[in-house]
Every structure is written in C-alpha cells, then in structure tokens.
Amino acid sequence: PFGKRAENNKIAGSTPLTDATKYNHSECVKRLLVHHANPNHKNHSSISALILAAKLGYFECVKLLVQARADLKLSSSSSVALRLNLCGQTSLFCAAREDRTDIVKYLLDDEANRHVRNHYGVSALCIPLQKGILQVVELLLNDGTTTHVAPFDSQADELNITVTKFSSTSFLLACEICNLDIIEGGADFNYEASDSEADNL
C-alpha cells in the first residue's frame, strides 16, 4: 500500500511478509519465505519484518526471518523513522529495549552487533539499564557490550539524553536508579565523570 491514507494508517510500504509478521502468523511467514519473500524489505517507516518481530516479541517469527538470512545489521533510517524516534535501531536494539530476553539471547548468539547505537548515540545497553531490565543487561554485558558509550549530538541535547558532555556512562545511569546488580555484570565501577560541566549535574 502507498499514498496518504496508507501513511495515516501506518501501512505504507508494507508487504504480505510485514503484515504476517505484525500479527505473529508464523506459519504464513514461513510459507512466504519459502516463496522468496524479501526478509529485508523495509516499509515507509523504514521498519523491516525482523525489527518488527523483535520489537513485538514474536520469537518464532524472528527465528524464521534470521534463518532466511534477514540482515541483523539492518536499521531504521528514514525521515519518518527519525520523526518516530526509531532511526538507527536494529532488531537487537528493539528487542533489548522491549525486554525480549529470549530474542536478545538468540540474536546475540547469531552474532548481532552488540555495540549498536541509534541516531542519537544511545546504545542497546542504555535503555535496559534505565528501565532496570537486569536479564537483558546481563546478556549484553556478558557478551562484551561496551559500557563506555553515551548519547551525543545537539539532537540528543534537545531530548535531554546527552551525557557525553558530562563524561557519564551507562553504568552511572544505572547507579542513578539504584540498579547496583549491574556491578556483577563486569562494568567498570572505578570510572568517574570528569570535565568542568560535570560539576553542574
């Protein structure tokens, strides 16, 4: 579908595979893939079937799409995705953000990029830390996800998520919400904020 009405109904650019995934019809997804449906097609919002399945927690659909060689590095990257705050988010990022523990583990086992960062520099680790999603945090840390990254850019300033200018990290954000169990995940808890701007926190 395309056009203004399709855009308003959030179905612009959707294919049968996208629709089957959206409603968790794994058998339909399987048959479409057998008939060579493109697992890497992105809709008008720049969302692929794999990103959608990972976000919604549809594990069987995720497995089918990965087995069909869906690109684990594919991310949302359009003006619409930017407006929806989805730009730069991969399937792993979305699964981690939404507490889809089994999918996070599956994607990490399949070599998904654990260091992925979205358009604002937010890592896949940041949001689970802020939400206190310990199982996802542990999976990411145990897989070697770096803890020394933080949001950046003037756009991140506008969203009030920039911490790089204060030399803060994901671990410090976890401390702010008293998620001290993160220490057990191997984060560098001797790291400290620096820079004159840190005094203003």
PyMOL CGO cylinders between C-alpha atoms (Angstrom):
from pymol import cmd
from pymol.cgo import CYLINDER

trace = [
    CYLINDER, 0.00, 0.00, 0.00, 1.06, 3.59, -0.59, 0.3, 1, 1, 1, 1, 1, 1,
    CYLINDER, 1.06, 3.59, -0.59, -0.31, 7.11, -0.53, 0.3, 1, 1, 1, 1, 1, 1,
    CYLINDER, -0.31, 7.11, -0.53, -1.56, 9.46, 2.18, 0.3, 1, 1, 1, 1, 1, 1,
    CYLINDER, -1.56, 9.46, 2.18, -4.26, 7.14, 3.50, 0.3, 1, 1, 1, 1, 1, 1,
    CYLINDER, -4.26, 7.14, 3.50, -1.80, 4.27, 3.78, 0.3, 1, 1, 1, 1, 1, 1,
    CYLINDER, -1.80, 4.27, 3.78, 0.62, 6.54, 5.63, 0.3, 1, 1, 1, 1, 1, 1,
    CYLINDER, 0.62, 6.54, 5.63, -2.09, 7.68, 8.04, 0.3, 1, 1, 1, 1, 1, 1,
    CYLINDER, -2.09, 7.68, 8.04, -2.96, 4.05, 8.77, 0.3, 1, 1, 1, 1, 1, 1,
    CYLINDER, -2.96, 4.05, 8.77, 0.74, 3.15, 9.20, 0.3, 1, 1, 1, 1, 1, 1,
    CYLINDER, 0.74, 3.15, 9.20, 0.66, 0.50, 6.48, 0.3, 1, 1, 1, 1, 1, 1,
    CYLINDER, 0.66, 0.50, 6.48, 2.52, 2.38, 3.72, 0.3, 1, 1, 1, 1, 1, 1,
    CYLINDER, 2.52, 2.38, 3.72, 5.16, 0.19, 2.14, 0.3, 1, 1, 1, 1, 1, 1,
    CYLINDER, 5.16, 0.19, 2.14, 4.08, -2.94, 3.99, 0.3, 1, 1, 1, 1, 1, 1,
    CYLINDER, 4.08, -2.94, 3.99, 4.34, -6.28, 2.19, 0.3, 1, 1, 1, 1, 1, 1,
    CYLINDER, 4.34, -6.28, 2.19, 2.47, -9.53, 2.93, 0.3, 1, 1, 1, 1, 1, 1,
    CYLINDER, 2.47, -9.53, 2.93, 5.53, -10.63, 4.93, 0.3, 1, 1, 1, 1, 1, 1,
    CYLINDER, 5.53, -10.63, 4.93, 5.41, -7.46, 7.02, 0.3, 1, 1, 1, 1, 1, 1,
    CYLINDER, 5.41, -7.46, 7.02, 1.71, -7.95, 7.69, 0.3, 1, 1, 1, 1, 1, 1,
    CYLINDER, 1.71, -7.95, 7.69, 2.06, -11.63, 8.60, 0.3, 1, 1, 1, 1, 1, 1,
    CYLINDER, 2.06, -11.63, 8.60, 4.87, -10.74, 10.99, 0.3, 1, 1, 1, 1, 1, 1,
    CYLINDER, 4.87, -10.74, 10.99, 2.91, -7.87, 12.54, 0.3, 1, 1, 1, 1, 1, 1,
    CYLINDER, 2.91, -7.87, 12.54, 0.14, -10.26, 13.59, 0.3, 1, 1, 1, 1, 1, 1,
    CYLINDER, 0.14, -10.26, 13.59, 2.50, -13.10, 14.59, 0.3, 1, 1, 1, 1, 1, 1,
    CYLINDER, 2.50, -13.10, 14.59, 1.30, -15.53, 11.93, 0.3, 1, 1, 1, 1, 1, 1,
    CYLINDER, 1.30, -15.53, 11.93, 4.48, -17.60, 11.91, 0.3, 1, 1, 1, 1, 1, 1,
    CYLINDER, 4.48, -17.60, 11.91, 3.14, -20.28, 9.54, 0.3, 1, 1, 1, 1, 1, 1,
    CYLINDER, 3.14, -20.28, 9.54, 2.28, -17.59, 7.00, 0.3, 1, 1, 1, 1, 1, 1,
    CYLINDER, 2.28, -17.59, 7.00, 5.73, -16.05, 7.48, 0.3, 1, 1, 1, 1, 1, 1,
    CYLINDER, 5.73, -16.05, 7.48, 7.28, -19.47, 6.86, 0.3, 1, 1, 1, 1, 1, 1,
    CYLINDER, 7.28, -19.47, 6.86, 5.35, -20.02, 3.63, 0.3, 1, 1, 1, 1, 1, 1,
    CYLINDER, 5.35, -20.02, 3.63, 6.06, -16.53, 2.33, 0.3, 1, 1, 1, 1, 1, 1,
    CYLINDER, 6.06, -16.53, 2.33, 9.78, -17.00, 2.93, 0.3, 1, 1, 1, 1, 1, 1,
    CYLINDER, 9.78, -17.00, 2.93, 9.70, -20.36, 1.12, 0.3, 1, 1, 1, 1, 1, 1,
    CYLINDER, 9.70, -20.36, 1.12, 8.24, -18.46, -1.82, 0.3, 1, 1, 1, 1, 1, 1,
    CYLINDER, 8.24, -18.46, -1.82, 11.13, -15.99, -1.72, 0.3, 1, 1, 1, 1, 1, 1,
    CYLINDER, 11.13, -15.99, -1.72, 9.55, -13.06, 0.11, 0.3, 1, 1, 1, 1, 1, 1,
    CYLINDER, 9.55, -13.06, 0.11, 12.25, -10.46, 0.78, 0.3, 1, 1, 1, 1, 1, 1,
    CYLINDER, 12.25, -10.46, 0.78, 13.12, -10.61, 4.52, 0.3, 1, 1, 1, 1, 1, 1,
    CYLINDER, 13.12, -10.61, 4.52, 14.98, -7.29, 4.30, 0.3, 1, 1, 1, 1, 1, 1,
    CYLINDER, 14.98, -7.29, 4.30, 12.22, -5.14, 2.82, 0.3, 1, 1, 1, 1, 1, 1,
    CYLINDER, 12.22, -5.14, 2.82, 11.53, -2.01, 4.88, 0.3, 1, 1, 1, 1, 1, 1,
    CYLINDER, 11.53, -2.01, 4.88, 8.19, -0.23, 4.98, 0.3, 1, 1, 1, 1, 1, 1,
    CYLINDER, 8.19, -0.23, 4.98, 7.58, 3.53, 4.74, 0.3, 1, 1, 1, 1, 1, 1,
    CYLINDER, 7.58, 3.53, 4.74, 8.68, 3.91, 8.37, 0.3, 1, 1, 1, 1, 1, 1,
    CYLINDER, 8.68, 3.91, 8.37, 11.90, 2.06, 7.47, 0.3, 1, 1, 1, 1, 1, 1,
    CYLINDER, 11.90, 2.06, 7.47, 10.99, -0.92, 9.63, 0.3, 1, 1, 1, 1, 1, 1,
    CYLINDER, 10.99, -0.92, 9.63, 11.82, -4.44, 8.45, 0.3, 1, 1, 1, 1, 1, 1,
    CYLINDER, 11.82, -4.44, 8.45, 9.92, -7.60, 9.37, 0.3, 1, 1, 1, 1, 1, 1,
    CYLINDER, 9.92, -7.60, 9.37, 12.77, -8.67, 11.67, 0.3, 1, 1, 1, 1, 1, 1,
    CYLINDER, 12.77, -8.67, 11.67, 12.82, -5.34, 13.53, 0.3, 1, 1, 1, 1, 1, 1,
    CYLINDER, 12.82, -5.34, 13.53, 9.05, -5.59, 13.93, 0.3, 1, 1, 1, 1, 1, 1,
    CYLINDER, 9.05, -5.59, 13.93, 9.16, -9.19, 15.19, 0.3, 1, 1, 1, 1, 1, 1,
    CYLINDER, 9.16, -9.19, 15.19, 11.97, -8.41, 17.63, 0.3, 1, 1, 1, 1, 1, 1,
    CYLINDER, 11.97, -8.41, 17.63, 10.17, -5.37, 18.99, 0.3, 1, 1, 1, 1, 1, 1,
    CYLINDER, 10.17, -5.37, 18.99, 6.86, -7.19, 19.47, 0.3, 1, 1, 1, 1, 1, 1,
    CYLINDER, 6.86, -7.19, 19.47, 8.48, -10.30, 20.97, 0.3, 1, 1, 1, 1, 1, 1,
    CYLINDER, 8.48, -10.30, 20.97, 7.48, -12.79, 18.26, 0.3, 1, 1, 1, 1, 1, 1,
    CYLINDER, 7.48, -12.79, 18.26, 10.28, -15.30, 18.78, 0.3, 1, 1, 1, 1, 1, 1,
    CYLINDER, 10.28, -15.30, 18.78, 9.19, -17.86, 16.17, 0.3, 1, 1, 1, 1, 1, 1,
    CYLINDER, 9.19, -17.86, 16.17, 8.95, -15.15, 13.51, 0.3, 1, 1, 1, 1, 1, 1,
    CYLINDER, 8.95, -15.15, 13.51, 12.39, -13.86, 14.50, 0.3, 1, 1, 1, 1, 1, 1,
    CYLINDER, 12.39, -13.86, 14.50, 13.89, -17.34, 14.07, 0.3, 1, 1, 1, 1, 1, 1,
    CYLINDER, 13.89, -17.34, 14.07, 12.26, -17.85, 10.68, 0.3, 1, 1, 1, 1, 1, 1,
    CYLINDER, 12.26, -17.85, 10.68, 13.46, -14.47, 9.42, 0.3, 1, 1, 1, 1, 1, 1,
    CYLINDER, 13.46, -14.47, 9.42, 17.02, -14.98, 10.68, 0.3, 1, 1, 1, 1, 1, 1,
    CYLINDER, 17.02, -14.98, 10.68, 17.12, -18.44, 9.10, 0.3, 1, 1, 1, 1, 1, 1,
    CYLINDER, 17.12, -18.44, 9.10, 16.01, -16.79, 5.85, 0.3, 1, 1, 1, 1, 1, 1,
    CYLINDER, 16.01, -16.79, 5.85, 19.08, -14.52, 6.10, 0.3, 1, 1, 1, 1, 1, 1,
    CYLINDER, 19.08, -14.52, 6.10, 17.38, -11.38, 7.33, 0.3, 1, 1, 1, 1, 1, 1,
    CYLINDER, 17.38, -11.38, 7.33, 20.07, -8.76, 7.89, 0.3, 1, 1, 1, 1, 1, 1,
    CYLINDER, 20.07, -8.76, 7.89, 20.80, -8.41, 11.63, 0.3, 1, 1, 1, 1, 1, 1,
    CYLINDER, 20.80, -8.41, 11.63, 22.56, -5.09, 10.98, 0.3, 1, 1, 1, 1, 1, 1,
    CYLINDER, 22.56, -5.09, 10.98, 19.60, -3.54, 9.19, 0.3, 1, 1, 1, 1, 1, 1,
    CYLINDER, 19.60, -3.54, 9.19, 18.28, -0.48, 10.99, 0.3, 1, 1, 1, 1, 1, 1,
    CYLINDER, 18.28, -0.48, 10.99, 15.52, 2.08, 10.55, 0.3, 1, 1, 1, 1, 1, 1,
    CYLINDER, 15.52, 2.08, 10.55, 16.88, 5.02, 8.56, 0.3, 1, 1, 1, 1, 1, 1,
    CYLINDER, 16.88, 5.02, 8.56, 14.43, 7.47, 7.05, 0.3, 1, 1, 1, 1, 1, 1,
    CYLINDER, 14.43, 7.47, 7.05, 12.90, 10.83, 7.82, 0.3, 1, 1, 1, 1, 1, 1,
    CYLINDER, 12.90, 10.83, 7.82, 9.80, 9.03, 9.08, 0.3, 1, 1, 1, 1, 1, 1,
    CYLINDER, 9.80, 9.03, 9.08, 11.90, 6.80, 11.33, 0.3, 1, 1, 1, 1, 1, 1,
    CYLINDER, 11.90, 6.80, 11.33, 13.65, 9.90, 12.65, 0.3, 1, 1, 1, 1, 1, 1,
    CYLINDER, 13.65, 9.90, 12.65, 10.33, 11.54, 13.44, 0.3, 1, 1, 1, 1, 1, 1,
    CYLINDER, 10.33, 11.54, 13.44, 9.18, 8.37, 15.24, 0.3, 1, 1, 1, 1, 1, 1,
    CYLINDER, 9.18, 8.37, 15.24, 12.46, 8.20, 17.19, 0.3, 1, 1, 1, 1, 1, 1,
    CYLINDER, 12.46, 8.20, 17.19, 13.31, 4.85, 15.54, 0.3, 1, 1, 1, 1, 1, 1,
    CYLINDER, 13.31, 4.85, 15.54, 16.30, 5.93, 13.47, 0.3, 1, 1, 1, 1, 1, 1,
    CYLINDER, 16.30, 5.93, 13.47, 19.32, 3.66, 13.84, 0.3, 1, 1, 1, 1, 1, 1,
    CYLINDER, 19.32, 3.66, 13.84, 17.51, 0.97, 15.81, 0.3, 1, 1, 1, 1, 1, 1,
    CYLINDER, 17.51, 0.97, 15.81, 18.27, -2.63, 14.81, 0.3, 1, 1, 1, 1, 1, 1,
    CYLINDER, 18.27, -2.63, 14.81, 16.39, -5.79, 15.75, 0.3, 1, 1, 1, 1, 1, 1,
    CYLINDER, 16.39, -5.79, 15.75, 18.71, -6.31, 18.74, 0.3, 1, 1, 1, 1, 1, 1,
    CYLINDER, 18.71, -6.31, 18.74, 18.24, -2.72, 19.91, 0.3, 1, 1, 1, 1, 1, 1,
    CYLINDER, 18.24, -2.72, 19.91, 14.43, -3.08, 19.74, 0.3, 1, 1, 1, 1, 1, 1,
    CYLINDER, 14.43, -3.08, 19.74, 14.41, -6.46, 21.49, 0.3, 1, 1, 1, 1, 1, 1,
    CYLINDER, 14.41, -6.46, 21.49, 16.64, -5.14, 24.29, 0.3, 1, 1, 1, 1, 1, 1,
    CYLINDER, 16.64, -5.14, 24.29, 14.53, -2.00, 24.70, 0.3, 1, 1, 1, 1, 1, 1,
    CYLINDER, 14.53, -2.00, 24.70, 11.30, -4.02, 24.99, 0.3, 1, 1, 1, 1, 1, 1,
    CYLINDER, 11.30, -4.02, 24.99, 12.66, -6.67, 27.41, 0.3, 1, 1, 1, 1, 1, 1,
    CYLINDER, 12.66, -6.67, 27.41, 12.50, -9.54, 24.90, 0.3, 1, 1, 1, 1, 1, 1,
    CYLINDER, 12.50, -9.54, 24.90, 15.12, -11.62, 26.73, 0.3, 1, 1, 1, 1, 1, 1,
    CYLINDER, 15.12, -11.62, 26.73, 14.87, -14.79, 24.64, 0.3, 1, 1, 1, 1, 1, 1,
    CYLINDER, 14.87, -14.79, 24.64, 15.15, -12.80, 21.41, 0.3, 1, 1, 1, 1, 1, 1,
    CYLINDER, 15.15, -12.80, 21.41, 18.11, -10.78, 22.70, 0.3, 1, 1, 1, 1, 1, 1,
    CYLINDER, 18.11, -10.78, 22.70, 19.93, -14.03, 23.53, 0.3, 1, 1, 1, 1, 1, 1,
    CYLINDER, 19.93, -14.03, 23.53, 19.07, -15.57, 20.16, 0.3, 1, 1, 1, 1, 1, 1,
    CYLINDER, 19.07, -15.57, 20.16, 20.27, -12.52, 18.22, 0.3, 1, 1, 1, 1, 1, 1,
    CYLINDER, 20.27, -12.52, 18.22, 23.49, -12.28, 20.24, 0.3, 1, 1, 1, 1, 1, 1,
    CYLINDER, 23.49, -12.28, 20.24, 24.15, -15.98, 19.61, 0.3, 1, 1, 1, 1, 1, 1,
    CYLINDER, 24.15, -15.98, 19.61, 23.68, -15.21, 15.91, 0.3, 1, 1, 1, 1, 1, 1,
    CYLINDER, 23.68, -15.21, 15.91, 26.35, -12.50, 16.05, 0.3, 1, 1, 1, 1, 1, 1,
    CYLINDER, 26.35, -12.50, 16.05, 24.11, -9.42, 16.10, 0.3, 1, 1, 1, 1, 1, 1,
    CYLINDER, 24.11, -9.42, 16.10, 26.11, -6.24, 16.70, 0.3, 1, 1, 1, 1, 1, 1,
    CYLINDER, 26.11, -6.24, 16.70, 26.06, -5.80, 20.49, 0.3, 1, 1, 1, 1, 1, 1,
    CYLINDER, 26.06, -5.80, 20.49, 27.68, -2.35, 20.17, 0.3, 1, 1, 1, 1, 1, 1,
    CYLINDER, 27.68, -2.35, 20.17, 24.86, -0.90, 18.05, 0.3, 1, 1, 1, 1, 1, 1,
    CYLINDER, 24.86, -0.90, 18.05, 23.89, 2.73, 18.73, 0.3, 1, 1, 1, 1, 1, 1,
    CYLINDER, 23.89, 2.73, 18.73, 20.90, 4.63, 17.42, 0.3, 1, 1, 1, 1, 1, 1,
    CYLINDER, 20.90, 4.63, 17.42, 20.81, 8.00, 15.65, 0.3, 1, 1, 1, 1, 1, 1,
    CYLINDER, 20.81, 8.00, 15.65, 21.39, 9.83, 18.94, 0.3, 1, 1, 1, 1, 1, 1,
    CYLINDER, 21.39, 9.83, 18.94, 24.26, 7.62, 20.07, 0.3, 1, 1, 1, 1, 1, 1,
    CYLINDER, 24.26, 7.62, 20.07, 22.15, 5.68, 22.57, 0.3, 1, 1, 1, 1, 1, 1,
    CYLINDER, 22.15, 5.68, 22.57, 23.46, 2.12, 22.85, 0.3, 1, 1, 1, 1, 1, 1,
    CYLINDER, 23.46, 2.12, 22.85, 21.43, -1.08, 23.08, 0.3, 1, 1, 1, 1, 1, 1,
    CYLINDER, 21.43, -1.08, 23.08, 22.52, -1.20, 26.73, 0.3, 1, 1, 1, 1, 1, 1,
    CYLINDER, 22.52, -1.20, 26.73, 21.30, 2.26, 27.76, 0.3, 1, 1, 1, 1, 1, 1,
    CYLINDER, 21.30, 2.26, 27.76, 17.53, 1.80, 27.75, 0.3, 1, 1, 1, 1, 1, 1,
    CYLINDER, 17.53, 1.80, 27.75, 17.51, -1.60, 29.54, 0.3, 1, 1, 1, 1, 1, 1,
    CYLINDER, 17.51, -1.60, 29.54, 19.73, 0.00, 32.18, 0.3, 1, 1, 1, 1, 1, 1,
    CYLINDER, 19.73, 0.00, 32.18, 17.36, 2.90, 32.65, 0.3, 1, 1, 1, 1, 1, 1,
    CYLINDER, 17.36, 2.90, 32.65, 14.39, 0.53, 32.87, 0.3, 1, 1, 1, 1, 1, 1,
    CYLINDER, 14.39, 0.53, 32.87, 16.21, -1.85, 35.23, 0.3, 1, 1, 1, 1, 1, 1,
    CYLINDER, 16.21, -1.85, 35.23, 15.83, -4.84, 32.89, 0.3, 1, 1, 1, 1, 1, 1,
    CYLINDER, 15.83, -4.84, 32.89, 18.54, -6.90, 34.59, 0.3, 1, 1, 1, 1, 1, 1,
    CYLINDER, 18.54, -6.90, 34.59, 18.35, -10.08, 32.48, 0.3, 1, 1, 1, 1, 1, 1,
    CYLINDER, 18.35, -10.08, 32.48, 18.84, -8.15, 29.24, 0.3, 1, 1, 1, 1, 1, 1,
    CYLINDER, 18.84, -8.15, 29.24, 21.61, -6.05, 30.79, 0.3, 1, 1, 1, 1, 1, 1,
    CYLINDER, 21.61, -6.05, 30.79, 23.43, -9.19, 31.93, 0.3, 1, 1, 1, 1, 1, 1,
    CYLINDER, 23.43, -9.19, 31.93, 23.12, -10.78, 28.48, 0.3, 1, 1, 1, 1, 1, 1,
    CYLINDER, 23.12, -10.78, 28.48, 24.60, -7.70, 26.82, 0.3, 1, 1, 1, 1, 1, 1,
    CYLINDER, 24.60, -7.70, 26.82, 27.39, -7.27, 29.36, 0.3, 1, 1, 1, 1, 1, 1,
    CYLINDER, 27.39, -7.27, 29.36, 28.31, -10.96, 29.32, 0.3, 1, 1, 1, 1, 1, 1,
    CYLINDER, 28.31, -10.96, 29.32, 28.53, -10.74, 25.53, 0.3, 1, 1, 1, 1, 1, 1,
    CYLINDER, 28.53, -10.74, 25.53, 31.06, -7.92, 25.81, 0.3, 1, 1, 1, 1, 1, 1,
    CYLINDER, 31.06, -7.92, 25.81, 28.91, -4.86, 25.18, 0.3, 1, 1, 1, 1, 1, 1,
    CYLINDER, 28.91, -4.86, 25.18, 30.93, -1.74, 25.96, 0.3, 1, 1, 1, 1, 1, 1,
    CYLINDER, 30.93, -1.74, 25.96, 29.84, 0.37, 28.92, 0.3, 1, 1, 1, 1, 1, 1,
    CYLINDER, 29.84, 0.37, 28.92, 31.85, 3.46, 27.91, 0.3, 1, 1, 1, 1, 1, 1,
    CYLINDER, 31.85, 3.46, 27.91, 29.44, 5.00, 25.40, 0.3, 1, 1, 1, 1, 1, 1,
    CYLINDER, 29.44, 5.00, 25.40, 26.84, 7.70, 25.82, 0.3, 1, 1, 1, 1, 1, 1,
    CYLINDER, 26.84, 7.70, 25.82, 24.41, 9.78, 23.73, 0.3, 1, 1, 1, 1, 1, 1,
    CYLINDER, 24.41, 9.78, 23.73, 25.78, 12.71, 21.76, 0.3, 1, 1, 1, 1, 1, 1,
    CYLINDER, 25.78, 12.71, 21.76, 24.79, 15.43, 19.29, 0.3, 1, 1, 1, 1, 1, 1,
    CYLINDER, 24.79, 15.43, 19.29, 22.69, 18.58, 19.59, 0.3, 1, 1, 1, 1, 1, 1,
    CYLINDER, 22.69, 18.58, 19.59, 19.59, 16.49, 18.83, 0.3, 1, 1, 1, 1, 1, 1,
    CYLINDER, 19.59, 16.49, 18.83, 20.30, 14.39, 21.91, 0.3, 1, 1, 1, 1, 1, 1,
    CYLINDER, 20.30, 14.39, 21.91, 20.56, 17.65, 23.88, 0.3, 1, 1, 1, 1, 1, 1,
    CYLINDER, 20.56, 17.65, 23.88, 17.02, 18.50, 22.83, 0.3, 1, 1, 1, 1, 1, 1,
    CYLINDER, 17.02, 18.50, 22.83, 15.82, 15.09, 24.04, 0.3, 1, 1, 1, 1, 1, 1,
    CYLINDER, 15.82, 15.09, 24.04, 17.61, 15.68, 27.36, 0.3, 1, 1, 1, 1, 1, 1,
    CYLINDER, 17.61, 15.68, 27.36, 19.59, 12.44, 27.00, 0.3, 1, 1, 1, 1, 1, 1,
    CYLINDER, 19.59, 12.44, 27.00, 23.07, 13.74, 26.28, 0.3, 1, 1, 1, 1, 1, 1,
    CYLINDER, 23.07, 13.74, 26.28, 25.52, 12.54, 28.89, 0.3, 1, 1, 1, 1, 1, 1,
    CYLINDER, 25.52, 12.54, 28.89, 28.73, 12.52, 26.89, 0.3, 1, 1, 1, 1, 1, 1,
    CYLINDER, 28.73, 12.52, 26.89, 29.32, 16.18, 27.64, 0.3, 1, 1, 1, 1, 1, 1,
    CYLINDER, 29.32, 16.18, 27.64, 29.25, 15.26, 31.33, 0.3, 1, 1, 1, 1, 1, 1,
    CYLINDER, 29.25, 15.26, 31.33, 31.54, 12.26, 30.74, 0.3, 1, 1, 1, 1, 1, 1,
    CYLINDER, 31.54, 12.26, 30.74, 28.88, 9.93, 32.09, 0.3, 1, 1, 1, 1, 1, 1,
    CYLINDER, 28.88, 9.93, 32.09, 28.29, 6.31, 31.02, 0.3, 1, 1, 1, 1, 1, 1,
    CYLINDER, 28.29, 6.31, 31.02, 25.57, 3.68, 31.03, 0.3, 1, 1, 1, 1, 1, 1,
    CYLINDER, 25.57, 3.68, 31.03, 26.85, 2.36, 34.36, 0.3, 1, 1, 1, 1, 1, 1,
    CYLINDER, 26.85, 2.36, 34.36, 26.45, 5.75, 36.02, 0.3, 1, 1, 1, 1, 1, 1,
    CYLINDER, 26.45, 5.75, 36.02, 22.90, 5.93, 34.71, 0.3, 1, 1, 1, 1, 1, 1,
    CYLINDER, 22.90, 5.93, 34.71, 22.21, 2.53, 36.30, 0.3, 1, 1, 1, 1, 1, 1,
    CYLINDER, 22.21, 2.53, 36.30, 23.55, 3.81, 39.62, 0.3, 1, 1, 1, 1, 1, 1,
    CYLINDER, 23.55, 3.81, 39.62, 21.15, 6.73, 39.45, 0.3, 1, 1, 1, 1, 1, 1,
    CYLINDER, 21.15, 6.73, 39.45, 18.22, 4.31, 39.53, 0.3, 1, 1, 1, 1, 1, 1,
    CYLINDER, 18.22, 4.31, 39.53, 19.89, 2.15, 42.22, 0.3, 1, 1, 1, 1, 1, 1,
    CYLINDER, 19.89, 2.15, 42.22, 20.41, -0.85, 39.93, 0.3, 1, 1, 1, 1, 1, 1,
    CYLINDER, 20.41, -0.85, 39.93, 23.53, -1.95, 41.78, 0.3, 1, 1, 1, 1, 1, 1,
    CYLINDER, 23.53, -1.95, 41.78, 23.31, -5.50, 40.47, 0.3, 1, 1, 1, 1, 1, 1,
    CYLINDER, 23.31, -5.50, 40.47, 24.90, -4.17, 37.28, 0.3, 1, 1, 1, 1, 1, 1,
    CYLINDER, 24.90, -4.17, 37.28, 28.27, -4.22, 39.04, 0.3, 1, 1, 1, 1, 1, 1,
    CYLINDER, 28.27, -4.22, 39.04, 28.13, -8.02, 38.91, 0.3, 1, 1, 1, 1, 1, 1,
    CYLINDER, 28.13, -8.02, 38.91, 27.94, -7.79, 35.13, 0.3, 1, 1, 1, 1, 1, 1,
    CYLINDER, 27.94, -7.79, 35.13, 31.53, -6.56, 34.94, 0.3, 1, 1, 1, 1, 1, 1,
    CYLINDER, 31.53, -6.56, 34.94, 31.02, -2.82, 34.43, 0.3, 1, 1, 1, 1, 1, 1,
    CYLINDER, 31.02, -2.82, 34.43, 33.98, -0.57, 35.24, 0.3, 1, 1, 1, 1, 1, 1,
    CYLINDER, 33.98, -0.57, 35.24, 32.75, 0.93, 38.50, 0.3, 1, 1, 1, 1, 1, 1,
    CYLINDER, 32.75, 0.93, 38.50, 36.00, 2.86, 39.04, 0.3, 1, 1, 1, 1, 1, 1,
    CYLINDER, 36.00, 2.86, 39.04, 35.21, 5.06, 36.06, 0.3, 1, 1, 1, 1, 1, 1,
    CYLINDER, 35.21, 5.06, 36.06, 34.29, 8.57, 37.16, 0.3, 1, 1, 1, 1, 1, 1,
    CYLINDER, 34.29, 8.57, 37.16, 32.86, 11.61, 35.46, 0.3, 1, 1, 1, 1, 1, 1,
    CYLINDER, 32.86, 11.61, 35.46, 35.22, 14.41, 34.54, 0.3, 1, 1, 1, 1, 1, 1,
    CYLINDER, 35.22, 14.41, 34.54, 35.07, 17.74, 32.73, 0.3, 1, 1, 1, 1, 1, 1,
    CYLINDER, 35.07, 17.74, 32.73, 34.04, 21.08, 34.19, 0.3, 1, 1, 1, 1, 1, 1,
    CYLINDER, 34.04, 21.08, 34.19, 30.45, 20.56, 33.02, 0.3, 1, 1, 1, 1, 1, 1,
    CYLINDER, 30.45, 20.56, 33.02, 30.12, 17.52, 35.29, 0.3, 1, 1, 1, 1, 1, 1,
    CYLINDER, 30.12, 17.52, 35.29, 30.07, 19.95, 38.22, 0.3, 1, 1, 1, 1, 1, 1,
    CYLINDER, 30.07, 19.95, 38.22, 26.70, 21.19, 37.01, 0.3, 1, 1, 1, 1, 1, 1,
    CYLINDER, 26.70, 21.19, 37.01, 24.99, 17.81, 37.34, 0.3, 1, 1, 1, 1, 1, 1,
]
cmd.load_cgo(trace, "trace")
